[in-house]
């Protein structure tokens, strides 16, 4: 059983899909681990570290995937990069399938069984495989650190002989995993924190971290959560009421951090240009949804924008990747926990249970076709039903 670890080819992606610890575990599972040279350098893992863990290091991705049974990546590899892989090989990554139908078709034609780790169901047995949570947690933390780096003042209240420094006011919009970590981090740094979310369950979580909850709590608000724990898209009427409530609140804030994302849809617009204009000079807005269109009017992906009133909008790409070593460590553990379920420990070979709920939830392509019900072309047969 040959398991390949790819070197990411996207310039903004410093993470790697295997750590020294998980390589050792894969070897114990019976895998021959092959790592593309330089795959872990940006995450602080050298080729020698992988070799010391029992892996073989090869020249490039082409050599790594040749004859592979399992291919691991952070981002979905291009189909052309999988030349030489075994038919039916498992390709496991953060696949970003929404809006990339052509890329999924190309993976299907490449003959691989591609899995999207971000589609992992949020059930108890899959918690250790939840890449969205592991990476969002770091993004929330890093958002506050980036805000503090841009902010020209201290976060905590300080009483000094020269006078009292007031605490920074931080407003977090979206109280999912990233938002809750942002709240906790800002609180640890001494800020006065408030937060909002459309999910009723978030109120108790926000208040348990010592932040003030801001929301229009009407009947629509009480129903604004899916069975999977995600936020639902809200009506235009609710958005207008919420905007009116938050507009005056934002004007008083030093820092706003937005984290709102809805799977498969553009990021909702939460902060209008008028709200941005109402903020004080030197205020900071960090938009964690900028890669999906952004929550903040005027946010630009990959840039820090200074507005006419002197506020700054931070739109860094791949925020978890700004903590590459830690993000890679957690992502690698997420991957290992899933791969372990796909291996027959008795024979030390692949033993995928195609009817397992984790497999069915994450499998995108199989036997030359796109098989995931959320992405396969209309009228296509269900190739995944064949074991």
PyMOL commands that set and color helices and strands:
alter all, ss='L'
color gray80, all
select helices_A, chain A and resi 20-29+41-43+47-52+61-65+79-82+101-109+117-119+124-129+131-150+177-188+201-208+219-222+236-250+273-278+290-292+319-340+357-362+383-385
alter helices_A, ss='H'
color red, helices_A
select strands_A, chain A and resi 2-5+32-36+56-58+70-75+90-94+113-116+158-160+163-165+169-173+192-196+212-213+255-258+284-287+304-306+312-314+343-344+349-350+365-366+369-370
alter strands_A, ss='S'
color yellow, strands_A
deselect
rebuild
show_as cartoon
